[in-house]
Amino acid sequence: METFELLKQLTEAPGPTGNEGGAAAVIESLWRPFVDEIVVDRVGSLLGIKRGAGPADRPRPSILLAAHMDELGLMVSRIVEHDGNGFLRVTELGGVDRRHLLGQTAIVHGTRPLTGVLGGLPDSYLSEKERDKAYSYENLVLDVGLPIDEVRRLVSIGDFVTFRQSLRKLQNGRVAGKALDNRASVTAVTICLEHLQQRRHTWDVIAVATSQEEETFLGAYTSAYAQRPDAAIAIDVTHAKGPGTNDSELMELGSGPVLDIGANVHPGLYGALRDAANALEMKIGTGVHAAGSGTDAYALQVARDGIPTGVLSIPLRYMHTMVETVDMGDVERVGRLLAEMVARLDDNFLGNIREELMRPEISIKNGRGRSVSSVSEDDGA
């Protein structure tokens, strides 16, 4: 399947935080031809397990690839009446940027799906202090066009709401739509699994479409605890350069994968991804985080007695909006890079990265061959 069609299927499937079933059903159909086993766990994460070619007479090491499948959405908080018409008040689910809500088309997942529009009073009707500002949830209503009795029959408090937004092709291989955070990464994992059909790998691969990353990292915590992999990679999106961004370290769309280094990343996993990129002669960027990465890696690395974890990201513009934008080439490159890294894993990998941690000098180089951090005993660190 072409990358655009994969992205389209995945982004348009409903699956807000805590209600990922619609997305999981699509992912299951896409992954089933590429894995040996599919499991849906008790908190809604979907796991596809592809067994490696290592010896069957002893446990094979495994790597977990985590890409969260939940998207931003809304939740019905109240049903209100005006002149016999029913309107819905909503609250956020997963960190929606509410500056973008007014005028959006949405779907209420009640007794049956109901299409509605997010409206509010015109600026001239608002108090002076509220004008020219983002609408609050108290000033927004979701209007499904039905009388109050029908609304009360079809909708309940707590029903979830998704945005009705198709994936659209832009120029130069770019696409825009909802839920590219993080269905773009689910697409990349799908491409990885497809590439691994043609590659020998000795480690087992546990691909996980995790639930509830946007709120709790729940799916990452539970899947890492249950599967106890020997290594893990969180695949997510990261901010890309665009109008108004002045961070020189941000990557351009189309410039390739971003490898994170920081508190949530094991240097050995960073190095393995970097070496795989070098083997593919693939350009990469380096993302630096001093504390938490804001990804599933935060939960993966602390499962049980600790899991060496890496973070691999796809550059994305307009994060947490309904017009998130990525370059399809970046999605494909991340899929190829994951497959290359998995195929290179061998029996010595864990021992080698353990030895690296004990070296008196640590030097991490990014894809351009420039040192981004260097610590030695002579530095007094």
C-alpha positions as CSV (number, residue, x, y, z in Angstrom):
1,M,0.0,0.0,0.0
2,E,1.3,3.5,-0.8
3,T,2.3,5.7,2.1
4,F,-0.5,8.2,1.5
5,E,-3.1,5.5,1.6
6,L,-1.6,4.1,4.8
7,L,-1.6,7.5,6.4
8,K,-5.1,8.2,5.2
9,Q,-6.6,5.0,6.7
10,L,-4.8,5.5,10.0
11,T,-5.4,9.3,10.5
12,E,-9.1,9.1,9.6
13,A,-9.9,6.2,12.0
14,P,-11.4,7.5,15.3
15,G,-9.2,6.9,18.3
16,P,-9.0,9.6,21.0
17,T,-7.2,9.0,24.2
18,G,-8.9,6.3,26.2
19,N,-11.1,5.3,23.2
20,E,-8.6,3.9,20.7
21,G,-10.7,1.0,19.5
22,G,-11.5,2.4,16.0
23,A,-7.8,3.0,15.3
24,A,-6.8,-0.3,16.8
25,A,-9.1,-2.2,14.4
26,V,-7.4,-0.5,11.4
27,I,-3.9,-1.1,12.7
28,E,-4.7,-4.8,13.3
29,S,-5.8,-5.3,9.7
30,L,-2.6,-3.6,8.5
31,W,-0.2,-5.5,10.8
32,R,-1.7,-8.9,10.6
33,P,0.1,-10.0,7.3
34,F,3.5,-9.0,8.8
35,V,3.5,-10.5,12.3
36,D,3.1,-13.9,13.9
37,E,0.7,-12.9,16.6
38,I,-1.7,-10.0,17.4
39,V,-2.7,-9.2,20.9
40,V,-5.0,-6.5,22.3
41,D,-4.1,-6.0,26.0
42,R,-6.4,-5.1,28.9
43,V,-5.9,-1.3,28.5
44,G,-6.4,-1.2,24.7
45,S,-2.9,-1.3,23.3
46,L,-2.4,-3.4,20.2
47,L,0.7,-5.6,20.0
48,G,2.0,-7.3,16.9
49,I,4.8,-9.9,17.6
50,K,7.2,-10.9,14.9
51,R,9.5,-13.7,15.9
52,G,13.2,-13.6,15.1
53,A,15.4,-16.2,13.5
54,G,17.5,-16.8,16.6
55,P,18.0,-20.2,18.1
56,A,14.7,-21.8,19.3
57,D,16.4,-23.7,22.1
58,R,16.8,-20.6,24.3
59,P,14.9,-17.3,24.9
60,R,15.4,-14.8,22.1
61,P,16.1,-11.2,23.0
62,S,13.4,-8.8,21.9
63,I,13.0,-5.2,21.0
64,L,9.8,-3.2,21.6
65,L,8.8,-0.6,19.0
66,A,6.2,1.8,20.6
67,A,4.1,4.3,18.6
68,H,1.1,5.7,20.3
69,M,-2.1,5.5,18.5
70,D,-4.3,7.8,20.5
71,E,-5.3,11.2,19.0
72,L,-6.5,14.5,20.4
73,G,-10.2,14.8,20.8
74,L,-13.0,16.2,23.0
75,M,-15.5,14.9,25.5
76,V,-19.1,15.9,26.1
77,S,-19.3,17.6,29.5
78,R,-22.9,19.0,29.5
79,I,-26.0,19.0,27.4
80,V,-27.7,22.4,27.3
81,E,-31.0,23.6,25.9
82,H,-31.9,26.9,24.1
83,D,-35.3,27.4,22.5
84,G,-36.0,23.7,22.3
85,N,-32.6,23.0,20.5
86,G,-29.9,20.8,22.1
87,F,-26.3,21.9,22.3
88,L,-23.2,20.2,23.8
89,R,-20.6,21.7,26.0
90,V,-17.2,19.9,25.6
91,T,-13.9,19.6,27.3
92,E,-10.5,18.7,26.0
93,L,-9.1,15.2,25.7
94,G,-5.4,14.9,25.2
95,G,-4.3,18.5,25.0
96,V,-6.1,20.1,22.1
97,D,-4.9,23.6,21.1
98,R,-8.3,25.4,21.7
99,R,-7.3,28.3,19.5
100,H,-8.1,26.1,16.6
101,L,-11.5,24.8,17.7
102,L,-14.0,27.4,16.6
103,G,-15.4,26.5,13.2
104,Q,-14.2,22.9,13.2
105,T,-16.5,20.0,12.1
106,A,-16.6,17.2,14.6
107,I,-18.2,13.8,15.1
108,V,-19.9,12.9,18.4
109,H,-19.7,9.2,19.1
110,G,-23.0,8.7,20.9
111,T,-25.6,6.0,20.3
112,R,-24.8,6.6,16.7
113,P,-22.2,9.0,15.1
114,L,-23.5,12.6,14.9
115,T,-21.8,15.2,12.8
116,G,-21.7,18.7,14.3
117,V,-20.0,22.0,14.2
118,L,-18.1,23.8,16.9
119,G,-19.5,27.3,17.1
120,G,-19.5,30.3,19.4
121,L,-20.9,33.8,19.7
122,P,-19.6,36.4,17.2
123,D,-16.8,38.6,18.5
124,S,-19.2,41.6,18.7
125,Y,-21.4,39.7,21.2
126,L,-18.5,38.9,23.6
127,S,-17.5,41.1,26.5
128,E,-14.6,43.4,25.7
129,K,-12.1,41.4,27.7
130,E,-13.0,38.2,25.8
131,R,-12.6,39.6,22.3
132,D,-9.7,38.7,20.1
133,K,-8.8,35.7,22.3
134,A,-9.1,31.9,22.0
135,Y,-12.6,30.8,22.8
136,S,-13.0,29.1,26.2
137,Y,-14.9,25.9,26.5
138,E,-17.7,27.9,28.2
139,N,-18.0,30.0,25.1
140,L,-18.0,27.1,22.6
141,V,-20.9,24.8,21.8
142,L,-21.0,21.7,19.6
143,D,-24.2,21.9,17.5
144,V,-25.5,18.7,15.9
145,G,-28.6,20.4,14.6
146,L,-31.1,18.4,16.7
147,P,-33.9,19.3,19.2
148,I,-33.1,18.8,22.8
149,D,-35.1,15.5,23.2
150,E,-33.2,13.9,20.3
151,V,-29.8,15.1,21.7
152,R,-30.6,13.7,25.1
153,R,-31.7,10.4,23.6
154,L,-28.5,10.0,21.4
155,V,-25.8,11.6,23.5
156,S,-24.6,11.0,27.0
157,I,-22.2,12.9,29.2
158,G,-18.7,11.4,28.7
159,D,-19.2,10.5,25.0
160,F,-16.1,11.3,23.1
161,V,-15.7,13.6,20.1
162,T,-13.3,13.4,17.2
163,F,-12.5,15.9,14.5
164,R,-13.9,15.4,11.0
165,Q,-10.8,16.1,8.9
166,S,-9.7,14.2,5.9
167,L,-6.0,13.8,5.1
168,R,-5.0,16.1,2.3
169,K,-2.1,16.1,-0.1
170,L,0.0,19.2,-0.3
171,Q,2.8,19.9,-2.7
172,N,6.3,18.3,-2.5
173,G,5.3,15.0,-0.9
174,R,3.7,16.6,2.1
175,V,0.3,15.9,3.7
176,A,-1.9,17.7,6.3
177,G,-4.6,16.4,8.6
178,K,-5.6,15.4,12.1
179,A,-3.9,12.7,14.2
180,L,-0.6,12.7,12.3
181,D,0.6,12.9,15.9
182,N,1.1,10.0,16.1
183,R,-0.4,7.9,13.3
184,A,2.5,9.0,11.2
185,S,4.7,6.9,13.5
186,V,2.3,4.0,13.4
187,T,2.7,4.2,9.6
188,A,6.5,4.1,10.0
189,V,6.3,1.0,12.2
190,T,4.0,-0.6,9.6
191,I,6.6,0.2,6.9
192,C,9.3,-1.3,9.2
193,L,7.3,-4.5,9.6
194,E,6.9,-4.7,5.8
195,H,10.7,-4.3,5.2
196,L,11.4,-7.0,7.8
197,Q,9.6,-9.5,5.6
198,Q,12.7,-9.3,3.4
199,R,15.3,-9.0,6.1
200,R,16.7,-11.7,8.5
201,H,16.6,-10.6,12.1
202,T,17.5,-12.7,15.1
203,W,15.7,-10.7,17.7
204,D,11.9,-10.8,18.3
205,V,10.1,-7.6,17.4
206,I,7.2,-6.4,19.5
207,A,5.4,-3.6,17.7
208,V,3.0,-1.8,20.0
209,A,0.4,0.8,19.1
210,T,0.2,2.2,22.6
211,S,-2.9,3.7,24.2
212,Q,-3.3,6.9,26.2
213,E,0.1,8.4,25.6
214,E,-1.3,11.9,25.4
215,E,-2.6,11.8,29.0
216,T,-0.9,9.1,31.0
217,F,1.6,7.0,29.0
218,L,-0.5,4.1,30.1
219,G,0.0,1.8,27.2
220,A,3.8,2.2,27.3
221,Y,3.9,1.4,31.0
222,T,1.8,-1.7,30.8
223,S,3.2,-3.2,27.5
224,A,6.8,-2.7,28.6
225,Y,6.1,-4.3,32.0
226,A,4.2,-7.2,30.5
227,Q,6.6,-8.0,27.6
228,R,9.8,-7.2,29.4
229,P,11.8,-6.5,26.2
230,D,15.6,-6.2,26.2
231,A,15.5,-2.9,24.4
232,A,12.8,-0.4,23.2
233,I,12.3,2.5,20.9
234,A,9.6,5.1,21.2
235,I,8.6,6.5,17.8
236,D,6.9,9.9,17.8
237,V,6.8,13.3,16.1
238,T,8.8,16.4,16.9
239,H,8.5,20.0,16.1
240,A,9.7,21.0,12.7
241,K,10.9,24.4,11.4
242,G,8.2,26.7,10.1
243,P,7.1,30.4,10.2
244,G,7.8,31.9,13.6
245,T,10.1,29.2,14.8
246,N,13.6,30.5,15.6
247,D,15.2,27.4,17.0
248,S,18.2,26.6,14.7
249,E,18.2,23.0,15.9
250,L,14.7,22.2,14.6
251,M,14.7,20.1,11.5
252,E,13.1,21.0,8.2
253,L,10.3,18.8,6.8
254,G,11.8,16.3,4.4
255,S,15.2,16.4,6.1
256,G,15.0,12.9,7.6
257,P,14.6,11.2,11.0
258,V,15.5,12.9,14.3
259,L,17.3,10.9,16.9
260,D,16.8,12.2,20.5
261,I,19.5,12.2,23.1
262,G,18.7,13.1,26.7
263,A,17.3,11.8,30.0
264,N,15.0,9.3,28.4
265,V,17.5,7.8,26.0
266,H,20.2,5.1,26.5
267,P,23.4,6.1,24.6
268,G,23.6,2.6,23.3
269,L,20.2,2.8,21.5
270,Y,21.1,6.3,20.2
271,G,24.3,4.8,18.8
272,A,22.6,1.8,17.3
273,L,20.1,4.0,15.4
274,R,22.9,6.4,14.3
275,D,25.0,3.5,13.0
276,A,22.0,2.1,11.1
277,A,21.4,5.5,9.5
278,N,25.1,5.6,8.5
279,A,24.8,2.2,7.0
280,L,21.9,3.5,4.9
281,E,23.7,6.7,4.1
282,M,20.6,8.4,5.5
283,K,20.8,12.0,6.8
284,I,19.6,12.4,10.4
285,G,19.1,15.2,12.9
286,T,19.7,15.2,16.6
287,G,17.1,16.4,19.2
288,V,18.3,17.3,22.7
289,H,16.1,17.1,25.8
290,A,17.5,18.0,29.2
291,A,14.6,16.3,31.1
292,G,11.7,14.2,29.9
293,S,11.2,13.8,26.2
294,G,7.4,13.9,26.3
295,T,7.1,10.6,24.6
296,D,6.4,6.9,25.5
297,A,10.2,6.6,26.3
298,Y,9.4,8.2,29.7
299,A,7.5,5.1,30.6
300,L,9.4,2.4,28.7
301,Q,12.7,3.0,30.3
302,V,11.5,2.5,33.9
303,A,9.6,-0.7,33.4
304,R,10.6,-3.5,35.8
305,D,14.4,-3.2,36.3
306,G,14.9,-0.7,33.5
307,I,14.9,-1.0,29.7
308,P,17.5,0.6,27.4
309,T,15.4,2.9,25.3
310,G,15.8,5.1,22.3
311,V,13.6,7.9,20.8
312,L,13.1,8.3,17.0
313,S,11.1,11.2,15.7
314,I,9.4,12.4,12.6
315,P,9.5,16.2,12.0
316,L,5.9,17.7,12.1
317,R,4.5,21.2,11.8
318,Y,1.4,22.6,13.6
319,M,1.4,20.1,16.4
320,H,-1.9,19.4,18.3
321,T,-4.0,21.0,15.6
322,M,-6.3,19.6,12.9
323,V,-3.8,20.5,10.1
324,E,-0.7,18.7,11.3
325,T,1.8,18.4,8.5
326,V,4.5,15.9,7.7
327,D,6.7,14.9,4.7
328,M,5.8,11.4,3.6
329,G,9.5,10.8,2.8
330,D,10.4,11.3,6.4
331,V,7.8,8.7,7.4
332,E,9.2,6.2,5.0
333,R,12.8,6.9,6.1
334,V,11.9,6.2,9.7
335,G,10.4,2.9,8.7
336,R,13.5,1.9,6.8
337,L,15.8,3.0,9.6
338,L,13.9,1.0,12.2
339,A,14.1,-2.1,10.0
340,E,17.8,-1.6,9.4
341,M,18.5,-1.2,13.1
342,V,16.5,-4.3,14.0
343,A,18.3,-6.4,11.4
344,R,21.6,-5.4,12.8
345,L,20.9,-6.5,16.4
346,D,22.9,-9.6,17.5
347,D,23.8,-11.6,20.6
348,N,26.5,-9.1,21.5
349,F,24.4,-6.0,21.4
350,L,23.4,-5.8,25.1
351,G,26.8,-6.6,26.4
352,N,28.4,-3.9,24.1
353,I,26.0,-1.1,25.2
354,R,26.5,-2.1,28.8
355,E,30.3,-1.7,28.4
356,E,29.8,1.7,26.7
357,L,28.1,3.0,29.9
358,M,31.1,2.0,31.9
359,R,33.7,3.8,29.7
360,P,35.4,6.8,31.4
361,E,34.8,9.0,28.3
362,I,31.4,9.3,26.5
363,S,31.2,11.0,23.2
364,I,28.0,11.1,21.2
365,K,28.1,12.2,17.6
366,N,25.2,13.2,15.5
367,G,24.5,12.5,11.9
368,R,26.7,15.3,10.7
369,G,29.7,13.9,12.7
370,R,29.7,16.8,15.2
371,S,30.0,16.1,18.9
372,V,26.9,17.2,20.8
373,S,28.1,16.2,24.2
374,S,31.4,15.0,25.5
375,V,32.3,14.1,29.1
376,S,35.6,12.7,30.4
377,E,37.2,12.2,33.8
378,D,39.7,15.0,33.0
379,D,36.7,17.4,32.9
380,G,36.1,16.8,36.5
381,A,32.5,15.6,35.7
